[in-house]
Amino acid sequence: MSTKEAGAGLKGLRVVEMGQLLAGPFCGQLLGDFGAEVIKIEPPGEGDPMRNWGRERPYGKSLWWPVVARNKKSVELNLRGQAGQQAVRDLVEKSDVLIENFRPGRLEGWGLSPDALLALNPRLIVIRVTGYGQTGPYAKRAGFGSIGEAMGGLRYIVGQPDGFPSRMGISIGDALAGTMGALGGLVAINARHRTGRGQVVDSAIFEAVLSYMESMIPEYVIGGYIRERTGSVLPNVAPSNVYPTRDGQLVLIAGNQDTVFRRLAAAMQRDDLAKDERFATHAARGKNAELLDEIITEWTASIDSDPLLDLMEDSGVPAGRMYRAPEMLADPHFAARESIISLPHPDFGELPMQNVAPRLSDTPGQVRWVGPELGAHNDEILRGLLGMTDEQVARAQA
């Protein structure tokens, strides 16, 4: 008998999300995916700008919103008015976590500082996601994800060596800061089990990016080395690159480990490469990566992608296609793991999106519904949970 309880990992945890756009809302999305009740506060009549973001907007609606706002409840409150601010205080008293990603000082200006909120609810966890953090000389600057990616070191090393620094095709800085905010929030909740007290989680975009920069700092301080853009390869790691095939496809082959390279050489019917002093060791291949890539490219260009991938699998050499959405939707592995799911949407019918990650054996995450309409949960939260009258709701939304 199965003991799985989908969406129950954070069941019973109530989260108030006051952020907008992406970094704070992504933090809320992660918590909601694992069962937390996420109550998203939005400006009356306007909502989160994410409702209008994204390149494709059929029916005039965003395809991004249903993903980033999934599993959330939408409530309209005017945070600039005293009645709206009081509603937040009342809600915080009944909640476990508050997420916000306003510029530092905004909450304080509304009389909703962490100190004030913790005085109302000493067990509250306040997750604050910003560009530069809550302290330091840059704290009050406007901070977008792109700036955090640049300051955190990521932008400089992405792109071709002879071109300008490039960007990732997604808002990676915001996502990393949101992920770190969620991680910090869960650590704080665990600490609360011991202490009985809440605390503030300060997640800065530039520091979230910086935390992923591997050994960049000691490489410079100790070794005097500054990482540069290297295009599709990593310096001194070969072969690990994208190679063309006869049928016009691109296949990534990663054969940089010594034992794996010997298997690759055998698959190429080039055992001589594994014995060649220029390629026999990891260090040697790194020094001669360009020459080795030329040899492998000449070989892959003579083979169609399907037999090449079959050969790599049979030989125990990691390899894969460069996937886009069409390839993901057609892949049997994605289907078997239900990596992409579909949910009903009032305008789009069945709406596909990525499933929850990571996988938990007993309390897996679950997407219960797509991003809601603006104010869809006003009655449930304001009148139901908080017991507000129609007059009080009207003042809080004015």
Secondary structure, 3 states (H helix, E strand, C coil): CCCCCCCCCCCCCEEEECCCCCHHHHHHHHHHHCCCEEEEEECCCCCCHHHHCCCCCHHHCCCCHHHHCCCEEEEECCCCCHHHHHHHHHHHCCCCEEEECCCCCHHHHCCCCHHHHHHHCCCCEEEEEECCCCCCCCCCCCCCHHHHHHHCCCHHHCCCCCCCCCCCCCCHHHHHHHHHHHHHHHHHHHHHHHHCCCEEEEEEHHHHHHCCCCCHHHHHHCCCCCCCCCCCCECCECCEEEEECCCCCEEEEECCCHHHHHHHHHHCCCHHHHHCCCCCCHHHHHHCHHHHHHHHHHHHCCCCHHHHHHHHHHHCCCEEECCCHHHHHHCHHHHHHCCEEEEEECCCEEEEEECCCCCCCCCCCCCCCCCCCCCCCHHHHHHHHCCCCHHHHHHHHC
